[in-house]
Amino acid sequence: MASTVSAAVPAAPADANALAPAVWPEGATRDDRGRLVLGGVDAVALAERFGTPLYVLDERVVRGRAVRFRDALAGAARSIGSDATVYYAGKAFLSAAIVRWMLDEGLAVDVCTGGELAVALAAGADPGRLGFHGNNKSLAEIERAVSVGVGAIIIDSEIEIERVADAAARAGRVQRVRLRVNSGVHASTHEFLATAHEDQKFGVPLDRAFELGSRIRSHESLDFLGLHCHIGSQIFDSAGFAESAERLMAVHAELARVAPLPELNLGGGFGIAYTEADDPAPIELIAGGIARAVEAACAAHDVPVPRLAFEPGRSIVGPAGVTLYTVGTIKPVPTDDGWRHYVSVDGGMSDNARTALYGAAYTVRLASRTSDAPAALVRVAGKHCESGDIVVDADWLPHDVAPGDLVAVAATGAYCWSLASNYNHVPRPAVVAVRDGAARVIVRGETEADLLARDAGIEASADATVTGGTPE
């Protein structure tokens, strides 16, 4: 990856210390020393106790957003005489603690690999409250999902119909399934995140849904719940969902006239604010727009309103997360419009790959202090051997940002830990949950000893250097 990202440069802020409420976790503030405070714990104390880089997740914010999305989506469904099941999409960030938080708050959990299934089960999840996704589920994964009693398997291709049916028959079970289809709706999002257009790996074409749904029904070992569609990610309003629902309902109605089809799953993809330029509509407005579109489509096709299902992930956990870094070097670089300061930190694309993958924009602030210095345009760079190793492409920090400062990047709760790697043999950071002034590790940070232990060419050594982990 040789090129750097290049996002639009935001306007210089009036105050480079300010925390935009739409971007930072609810309740994030600064104490009288100017330190960032998350969940009642100051960032410097977190860094001193757990090291940096460090993922910090505000438990109250995660739980609160889970309840808000559950209530908004279920409430909108009830307004049209239906109900809704809300799954937390575990791919955004999954750990045993997260699974328990979601189940506590009345959500189901969506997994998409055998590993994610294993985490959910180890956390004590009732398998009946799990959905199992994936475009290439192995036979072993399918058999395990069936054997433990997963609530629904989302069939992603024609070949999976026979595979799931056979596994269920051999297990003596009737497996509930959904059929993932591509509605042809292109969400307003990054090309690689738009997942309902035809030329991509997920789902089956909408014009084959009736045929394949009928084939599912031909198997006594399968219980066909309904259609599933996911139109993309970082979607800020209900228009795409509404259009997709209208298209899906035509096929749903055709299938429902043959036999009852109780459910319609419209996936997830609800967007969040990474910067002040992002303006997602409140979930209550989006949910209402989706419900009205479903109701109108059902009336047009003269079919009952089905039970609805949704799969939010990023929108629940993303805004609750902040990543802390320690600044290493500062490098002023001339640009066409003046100067940009490269602020290099002790993490990078190994703990946040989204900027390099998608050109994602993020917000950064000093976390260990405030400053009255003028704002300087910065690019927060990582420590990896790649020019594309950028965490924050363009934002503003006080001009006196210096080595040793602690900085915080907002809205990193989703797809940062999940996409983390050991590139350049950098250990992956810990994840710490904060709540009411207390902090606890929910995912242990890796050490160099962990990395060495996996290398079969290195004999175990008691004096292996241990860095980058959680000093707990």
N, C-alpha and C positions, 0 to 999 in steps of 0.2 A: 504494500500500500504506500505509494510514493507521494500522493497528492494530499494537500491539506484541505479541510473543509473551508467553506467561505460563506458564512451566513450574513444576513443584513446586520449592519452595525446599529445598535439601538442608540437613541438620542442620549446625550449625557444627562445623568439625573441631577436633580436639584440637590439631593443628598445621597452620596454614595454609601451611606451607612444604613439607609432605610430598608425595611423588610416589607415588601409588597404583600398584603394579606392574601391575595389570590394565589401567590406563588409559594409562600412559606407555610409550614404546618400551622394549623390553627393554634393560637396560644404562644407561638414563637415570639420571643421578645429579647430585650437586652437588659442586663442588670445595671446597677449604678456604676460599674467599672467598664461598661460598654461591651461586656461579653455576651455572646449569643447564648440564650437559654432555651433548651428544648425539653418539654415534658417536666419542667421544674429543675433541670440539671444544667449547669453551665458547661459550655463546650470545652473550655480549658480543662475542667475536671475530668471530662470524658476522655479527652486526648491523653491526659497524664495517666489515667488509670488503665486505658485499653490500648493506647497507641494509635497511630495514624498510618495509612488511611483507615477510616472507620465509618461503617454504615450505621446510622442512627435512625431508629424507627419509633415514632410516638405512638404507643399502644392505644391511647384514648382516641387519637385521630383516626387510626385504622378502624377501630371498633365503631366509632361514630359515623364514619363514612359507610361502613357496611350496613348499619341500621338505616341510614338515610336512603341508600340505594334500594335496600330491601323494601322499605315502606313506600318509596316513590313508585317503584315498578309494580309492586303488588297492589298499591292503591289505585294506580291508573287502570290496571286490569279489572279490579272490582268495579270501577266506574262504568265499565261496559259489560257487566254481568259475568265476569270471569275471575280468574285468579292467576298468580304468577309464582313460579319457582325461580329463585335467584341463586345461581351458582357463582362462587368466587373462582375466577380463572387462575389456577395455581401457577401457570407459566410465568405470570408477572413476578411473583416471588413466593416461594413455598418453603416452609419449615414446619416442624411440629407445632410450634407456638402459633403460627398463622392459622394452621388448620383448626386448632382448638378455638382460637378467637372467632373464626368464621362460624363454626358450628354453634358456639355459645350464642352468637347473635342471630341464629335462625337461618343462615345461608347453607346451601349445599356447596360441594367443592368439585371443580372440574380438573381432571388430570389428563395428561396426554402421553405419558410414557410409563413403562414399568417402574422406573425409579420414582416418579412422582406418586404413583399408586402406592409404592412401598412406604413413602413418607406419610401419606395420608392414613394408611392402615396402622403404621407404627404409632401415630399420634392418637389412635383410638377411634378413628372415624367409623361410623356405621357405613359399611360398603353400599347400602341402599341409598345413601345420600351422596354418592359419587357418580359423576359422569366421566366416561373414558373416551378421549379424542385421539387423533393421530392418523396421518395419511398412510403410514406404513407400519401398522401394528404387527409385531411378530406373532407367530402361532403361539409361542409361549406366553406372550402378554395377553393374547385373547383368552387362552385357556385359564390363565390365572384370574383375569377379570371375571370370567364366567363362574369359576369355581368359588370365588369369595363372595359372589352375589352383588357385583357392582350394579347400581340402580339402572344405568343406561349406558350402552355402548353406541357411539356415534359411528355409523357405517360411512366410510369415506370413499369407497370405490366399489365397483361391481363385484370384484373378486372377494371382497370382505363378506358379502352376504353369505356365501357358501361356507366360508371359514368360521364365521360366528355361529351360523346355524349348526354346523357339524360339531363344534366345541360344546354348544349347549345341549345338543342331542346326546352326545357321549356322557355329559355330566348329569343327564336326566333333569335338566332345567328348561324353563321357558325364559329366554333372555329378552329383556326390553331393549329396543333399539330405536335410534333415530336415523334418518337418511340425510346426509349433508349434501346440499345442492348449491349451485352457483346461480344466483338470481340475475346476473348480468349487470347489477348496479355497481358502478365504480364510485367508491367513497372518495370524497375530497381529501386526499391524504397522500403520503409518499408512495411512489409506485410499488416498492417492495412490501408495503404494509396493506395495500388494497387487495383483499383476498377473495372477492366474489366475482371478478371478471373471469372469462372463460379460459384463457391461456395461462393456467397456473396449476399447481399440484393438488390443491384441495378440492374435495367434493366432486359431484357429477353434474353434467349439464341439466338445466331445468327441464329441457324438452325430453329427458329420459326419466324424469322423476316418477311419472305414473307407471311406466314399465317396470322400473326397479322396485318401486313401492309394492307393486303387485307380486313381484318375485319374492320380496320379503314375506308377504302374507301367505305365500304358498308353503312356507316352512312352519310346521307345527311347533318347532322349538323357538320361534321368534315371536315377539309381541311388538307390533309396529306402533310406536307412540306418535310419530309425526315427522315433519320435515324440519331441517335445521339449516340456517344460513348465517354466515358471518361476513359482513361486507367490508371490513377494514378496521383501521385503528385511528385514534386521534380525531374522532368525529365530533363536531361541536354543536350539531343540531339534529332535529328529527327527520329532515327531508329524505336522506338516504335510506334510513330505516323504513320510513313510510312507503317509499317507492318499492323497496324490496318486499315488504309485506304484501303490497297489492299484487305483485307478480307471483309471489309464492301462493297467495290465496287461490288463484285460479287453479293451480294443480292440487292444492289441498282440497278444494271443493270437489274436484273430479274424483279424488281418492275417497273422500268422505261419503260420496254418494254410493260407493260400493260397500263400504264398511266403516264403522265409527273410526275417526282419527282424532284423538283427544287433545293433541298438543301442537303448538307451533313455537319453535325455538328460534329467536331472532339474534342470538349471539351476543357479542359485546362490542367493544371498540369505542366506548365513550371517552372523550378527550379530557385532558387536564391542562392547566396553565403551567408551562415551563418558564415563561417570561411574562412581563407585563403586557406584551403585545398579544398574547393568547387570550381569547375571550369565549370559553365554552359556555353554552347555555346551561342553566341549572337543570339538574336531572329531572326535577319535577315537570319542567316544561317539555323536555325531550320525551319523557314517559307519557305525558298526556298526548303529545302529537302522534306517537306510535299507536297508542290505544285507539285514538279516533280513526286513524287510517285502517287499523285492523277491523274495527266495527263497520266502517263504510264498505270495506271489501267483502266482509261476510254478508252484509245486506245485499250487495250487488250480486253475489253468487248464491244467495238464498241458502246459506249454511249457518249452523250455530257458531257462536264465537268460541274458539278453542281455548283451552288453558294455555297461557303463555310461559315462556322460559327465557331467561337472559343470562349472560355470562360476563359481567364486569370484572376486570382485574386491575389494570393500571389505575382506573378511576377510584378504586378503593385504597390501594396501598401506595400509589405513586406520590401523592402530595404529602404523605406522612413521613417520607424519608428525606434525610439530609446526609451528605457525605462530607466528612471532615478530612482536610489535608494539611500538611505542614509545608510551608513554602521553603524551597531550597535555593534557587537562584532567580535573579531578576535580570532580564536582558532587553534594553531598549532597542527597537528595530525601526529604521525609517520606513515610512509608507508614502504613498502619493499624497496623502492628506495630512501628514505630520509624523507622529510617532505612535507606535504600539509597543507596550511593554509585555514581553513574554514572561509570565510568572510560572515557573516550573515547580511542580509539586511532587510529593513522594508516592503518587499513584499514577493513574492514567488509563489507557485503553484496556488494561487488564481488569480494572474494576468498573469502568464505564465505557462500553464499546459503542454506545448509541451515536455519539457524535461522529465517530469515524464511519460507522455503518450507514447512517441515515442523514448525516448533516444536521443532527438534532441540536437545537439551541438550549442553553441552560443559563441560569442566573447564579452569580457568585458574590459573596460578601465576606468582608473580614469577620472572623468569629471571635478573636481573642481581644479585640479592642475596637474603638471607634477612632475616627480621625477627622480633623478639620481641614486637612490638605485638599487641594483641588482634585477633582476626579481625573483619572488617567485611563485611557483606553487600554484594556488588557486582553491577552489571550492566555488562558490557563492551559499549560502544556503538561504532559506527563513525562515520565522518566524512561520511556521505552525507545528502542532504536527504530523509530518510524517517524517520518515527517507528519504523518496523519494522526499522530498520537496527541490529540487535542481533547480536553475535557470541556472547556468553555471556549467557543470560538471568538466571541466578541461580547464584552461587557465592560463595566467601569468599576474601578476600585480607587480608593484614595491614593494619590501620587506617591505617598511615602510607604506603600506596601513594601515589606522588607523580608529578607531571609529570616526564618524562625516564626513568622506570623502564622497563625492558624486561620485558614479560610474554609468556608462552607459553601457547598453547591446544593441548591434546593431541588426538590421534586425528583429524588433519585430512588424512591422506594420501589419502583417497578423496572424490571429489565436491566438493572445494573448488576446486582448480585447474581441474578439468573444467567446473565451472559458473561460473567466473570471468567477469567482464564489465568493460567500461569505463564503467560507470555514473558519471555526473558527470565523465566524462573523466578517470577515475583510471587510470593505467597498471597493468597486471597485474603482480604480483610475479614475481621469479625463483623457480625451484626449484633447490635446492642439495642434492646428495647428500653425506652424511658417512659416513666409514668409517675406522676405525683412526687417528683423529687428523687426517685430511685431509678437505678439502672441495672440491667442484668443482661448477660450474654444469651442470645437465643441461637446463634450459630457461631461456633468457635472459629477464631482466626487461624489460618495455617501458619506453620513455621518452616524454616529451611529444613529442619529435621523431617517434617512431613514430606517435603519434596524429595529429599534424599532417600527416604524409606521406600519410595516407589520405584527407584532406579535399580534394576536387578544387577547392574554392573558395579554397584557400590556396596561394600560390606557395611553392616550396621556399625556405627561408631558412637561410643558414649560421649565423645567430645565434639560431636557435630555442632557447628555454630547454630544457634537458635535465635532467629530474629523475625520480626514481622508478625508475630502472633499476638495472643491476648495475655498480658501479664496478670493472670488471675489464678 
